[in-house]
Amino acid sequence: MQEFLEQIEIREAAGRDLADRLRTQIAELTAQLAAAEQMLERLKITRETILEIAPDLPGGLAPLPRPTARSSPSSKTPRTDCTPRTSASPWTPAPSPVTLKGPAPN
């Protein structure tokens, strides 16, 4: 009987360890989700601001495409617009490619 109780204690300890690790992962993912949502809100505000001031710019601004909703949250399309950064702010937009015009710098 003692052996059974020891096995239960071992399994309980393993269960507590797993629960602790999962709680840690949930906390980390919650922080990453909050940062991603904040970034999306900033991008939305930026888009709205650009669209508001576009008519006042010299030469105007070609209309920007409106974002479309993803077909499903579990879409398997890889993200190419963000790259991991720090734990405080895990996502930042990927840099846009730059095309230099004119002669190359020396």
For each residue, the residues with C-beta under 8 A, 3 or more apart:
1: 4 5
2: 5 6
3: 6 7
4: 1 7 8
5: 1 2 8 9
6: 2 3 9 10
7: 3 4 10 11
8: 4 5 11 12
9: 5 6 12 13
10: 6 7 13 14
11: 7 8 14 15
12: 8 9 15 16
13: 9 10 16 17
14: 10 11 17 18
15: 11 12 18 19
16: 12 13 19 20
17: 13 14 20 21
18: 14 15 21 22
19: 15 16 22 23
20: 16 17 23 24
21: 17 18 24 25
22: 18 19 25 26
23: 19 20 26 27
24: 20 21 27 28
25: 21 22 28 29
26: 22 23 29 30
27: 23 24 30 31
28: 24 25 31 32 87
29: 25 26 32 33
30: 26 27 33 34
31: 27 28 34 35 87 90
32: 28 29 35 36 90 91
33: 29 30 36 37
34: 30 31 37 38
35: 31 32 38 39 88 89 90 91
36: 32 33 39 40 82 90 91
37: 33 34 40 41
38: 34 35 41 42
39: 35 36 42 43 82 89 91 92 93
40: 36 37 43 44
41: 37 38 44 45
42: 38 39 45 46
43: 39 40 46 47 93
44: 40 41 47 48
45: 41 42 48 49
46: 42 43 49 50
47: 43 44 50 51 64 67
48: 44 45 51 52
49: 45 46 52 53
50: 46 47 53 54 61 64
51: 47 48 54 64
52: 48 49
53: 49 50 56 57
54: 50 51 57 60 61
55: 60
56: 53
57: 53 54 60 61
58:
59:
60: 54 55 57
61: 50 54 57 64
62:
63:
64: 47 50 51 61
65:
66:
67: 47
68:
69:
70: 73 75 77
71: 75
72: 75
73: 70
74:
75: 70 71 72
76:
77: 70
78:
79: 82
80: 94
81: 93 94
82: 36 39 79 91 92 93 94
83: 91 92 94
84: 90 91
85: 89 90 91 92
86: 89 90
87: 28 31 90
88: 35
89: 35 39 85 86 92
90: 31 32 35 36 84 85 86 87
91: 32 35 36 39 82 83 84 85
92: 39 82 83 85 89
93: 39 43 81 82
94: 80 81 82 83
95: 98
96:
97:
98: 95
99:
100: 104
101:
102:
103:
104: 100
105:
106:
